[in-house]
Amino acid sequence: MSRVVIYERFGGPDRLLLRHIAEPHPGPGEARVRVTAIGLNPMDWMISSTPALAAAFGVAVPSGFAHDFAGVIDEVTDTSLGYAVGDRVFGSVSSRAAADHLIVDRSDTVYRTPDGIPDDVASTLTVAGLTASAALSAIGVSSSDTILIGGAAGGVGVFAVQLAKLGGATVIGTAASTTARFLRELGAEPIGYGPDLANRIAAMAGAHVTAATDLFGTETVHAALRLGVPSSRISAIAAGTALPTGVSATGAQDADPHAMDTITDAVLAGQLHVPIAEEFPLARIQDAVIAQAARHTHGKIVVTI
Ligand SMILES: NC(=O)c1ccc[n+]([C@@H]2O[C@H](COP(=O)([O-])OP(=O)(O)OC[C@H]3O[C@@H](n4cnc5c(N)ncnc54)[C@H](OP(=O)(O)O)[C@@H]3O)[C@@H](O)[C@H]2O)c1
């Protein structure tokens, strides 16, 4: 038997059910992953709770749950995918990662897990890492920049802050006042999100913001424009509304083809640390989603098997 998380009706975390099913087996052109870790993202529970968003992602009920995974190839029927039993892999699939066994094919995003990166960390890299990379690439961050990052302590933020620092930039990140220490340890100068953001940044000693990326709505977009940052140097990943002309809407799909190599190299070199805020067993998937959906995660939440 094999466990799989499904939901039959759209709604909150209580709709997520752990089902026992017959073990799936790969067909031609497929391989099976024994999943060991699932990195949660807001899109997981946004899709399972929002029919219109689910439709946009081609998801209909009943559906599996979650996207990012890590694990080990444990069954292959042919070698056309290039995997062998025992290969460690991680990546992202469409709304079905939360399961003991996962069937993958060429259409899925699957990377080999480098030795030295544990599975819980590997399971966090794909959506958040690629999205952070794309958000920075869209605005061309360099060592002469001071970048303002909105929502800097979240799943995408922890990658964006560290990748921007690796590029030599000075980073100012928005977060709650209670998150200031976490952001400083990550390498960013913290500033509270909320009213009067632009004026408060303007009052920071030596802060001359030259680029910005908004990982949580549009507050940072508008603050950056008020600070005189050109729209071509502002990106956003979660605007949920029309952006001012010239501001780039970006996402994981826009990442450079080599972005994951940059991310894994940085992790291996000890230059990029993924804070894992909390780990939950698969049987506690509802609790994991409740924690993630509170929107105050510092880093990533991982479900382990
Ligand atoms: N376009 C894409 O491809 C793509 C990919 C990934 C994610 N996204 C979207 O991007 C957003 C961020 O994703 P994520 O994984 O980073 O989310 P997340 O981990 O849930 O973000 C949590 C963080 O948001 C911060 N936060 C809470 N309220 C805030 C506010 N009003 N202003 C600024 N920050 C606030 C929290 O900081 P405090 O704890 O300090 O309050 C916390 O650290 C989500 O909406 C997600 O759906 C888009």
The ligand as an SDF file (V2000), in Angstrom:
LIG
                    3D

 48 52  0  0  0  0  0  0  0  0999 V2000
    4.8590   33.6790   -9.2260 N   0  0  0  0  0  0  0  0  0  0  0  0
    5.4370   32.5470   -8.7640 C   0  0  0  0  0  0  0  0  0  0  0  0
    5.9880   31.7200   -9.5230 O   0  0  0  0  0  0  0  0  0  0  0  0
    5.4370   32.3270   -7.2870 C   0  0  0  0  0  0  0  0  0  0  0  0
    6.2590   31.3320   -6.7570 C   0  0  0  0  0  0  0  0  0  0  0  0
    6.3240   31.1760   -5.3910 C   0  0  0  0  0  0  0  0  0  0  0  0
    5.5270   31.9620   -4.5690 C   0  0  0  0  0  0  0  0  0  0  0  0
    4.6860   32.8710   -5.1260 N   0  0  0  0  0  0  0  0  0  0  0  0
    3.8490   33.7030   -4.2540 C   0  0  0  0  0  0  0  0  0  0  0  0
    4.7200   34.5890   -3.5710 O   0  0  0  0  0  0  0  0  0  0  0  0
    4.2460   34.8180   -2.2680 C   0  0  0  0  0  0  0  0  0  0  0  0
    5.3510   34.5270   -1.2780 C   0  0  0  0  0  0  0  0  0  0  0  0
    5.6430   33.1470   -1.2590 O   0  0  0  0  0  0  0  0  0  0  0  0
    6.4450   32.5540   -0.0310 P   0  0  0  0  0  0  0  0  0  0  0  0
    6.6360   31.1100   -0.2710 O   0  0  0  0  0  0  0  0  0  0  0  0
    7.6260   33.4000    0.2690 O   0  0  0  0  0  0  0  0  0  0  0  0
    5.3530   32.7810    1.1370 O   0  0  0  0  0  0  0  0  0  0  0  0
    5.4790   32.5680    2.6810 P   0  0  0  0  0  0  0  0  0  0  0  0
    6.6560   31.7280    3.0210 O   0  0  0  0  0  0  0  0  0  0  0  0
    4.1570   32.1330    3.1860 O   0  0  0  0  0  0  0  0  0  0  0  0
    5.7400   34.0470    3.2460 O   0  0  0  0  0  0  0  0  0  0  0  0
    5.7390   34.2210    4.6110 C   0  0  0  0  0  0  0  0  0  0  0  0
    6.4030   35.5420    4.9250 C   0  0  0  0  0  0  0  0  0  0  0  0
    5.5450   36.6210    4.5490 O   0  0  0  0  0  0  0  0  0  0  0  0
    5.8090   37.6780    5.4460 C   0  0  0  0  0  0  0  0  0  0  0  0
    4.6460   38.5610    5.5010 N   0  0  0  0  0  0  0  0  0  0  0  0
    3.4650   38.3640    6.1490 C   0  0  0  0  0  0  0  0  0  0  0  0
    2.6640   39.4260    5.9710 N   0  0  0  0  0  0  0  0  0  0  0  0
    3.3650   40.3160    5.2030 C   0  0  0  0  0  0  0  0  0  0  0  0
    3.0810   41.5990    4.6960 C   0  0  0  0  0  0  0  0  0  0  0  0
    1.9130   42.1940    4.9050 N   0  0  0  0  0  0  0  0  0  0  0  0
    4.0250   42.2180    3.9590 N   0  0  0  0  0  0  0  0  0  0  0  0
    5.2260   41.6370    3.7070 C   0  0  0  0  0  0  0  0  0  0  0  0
    5.5530   40.4090    4.1660 N   0  0  0  0  0  0  0  0  0  0  0  0
    4.6320   39.7610    4.9060 C   0  0  0  0  0  0  0  0  0  0  0  0
    6.0490   37.0240    6.7730 C   0  0  0  0  0  0  0  0  0  0  0  0
    6.9210   37.8460    7.5260 O   0  0  0  0  0  0  0  0  0  0  0  0
    6.6410   38.0520    9.0970 P   0  0  0  0  0  0  0  0  0  0  0  0
    6.6420   36.6910    9.7240 O   0  0  0  0  0  0  0  0  0  0  0  0
    7.7710   38.8930    9.5460 O   0  0  0  0  0  0  0  0  0  0  0  0
    5.2830   38.7100    9.2160 O   0  0  0  0  0  0  0  0  0  0  0  0
    6.6760   35.6810    6.4020 C   0  0  0  0  0  0  0  0  0  0  0  0
    8.0500   35.6480    6.6120 O   0  0  0  0  0  0  0  0  0  0  0  0
    2.9930   33.9650   -2.1030 C   0  0  0  0  0  0  0  0  0  0  0  0
    1.8520   34.7530   -2.3520 O   0  0  0  0  0  0  0  0  0  0  0  0
    3.1430   32.9190   -3.1760 C   0  0  0  0  0  0  0  0  0  0  0  0
    1.9160   32.4040   -3.6110 O   0  0  0  0  0  0  0  0  0  0  0  0
    4.6400   33.0990   -6.4540 C   0  0  0  0  0  0  0  0  0  0  0  0
  1  2  1  0
  2  3  2  0
  2  4  1  0
  4  5  1  0
  4 48  2  0
  5  6  2  0
  6  7  1  0
  7  8  2  0
  8  9  1  0
  8 48  1  0
  9 10  1  0
  9 46  1  0
 10 11  1  0
 11 12  1  0
 11 44  1  0
 12 13  1  0
 13 14  1  0
 14 15  2  0
 14 16  1  0
 14 17  1  0
 17 18  1  0
 18 19  2  0
 18 20  1  0
 18 21  1  0
 21 22  1  0
 22 23  1  0
 23 24  1  0
 23 42  1  0
 24 25  1  0
 25 26  1  0
 25 36  1  0
 26 27  1  0
 26 35  1  0
 27 28  2  0
 28 29  1  0
 29 30  1  0
 29 35  2  0
 30 31  1  0
 30 32  2  0
 32 33  1  0
 33 34  2  0
 34 35  1  0
 36 37  1  0
 36 42  1  0
 37 38  1  0
 38 39  2  0
 38 40  1  0
 38 41  1  0
 42 43  1  0
 44 45  1  0
 44 46  1  0
 46 47  1  0
M  CHG  2   8   1  16  -1
M  END
$$$$
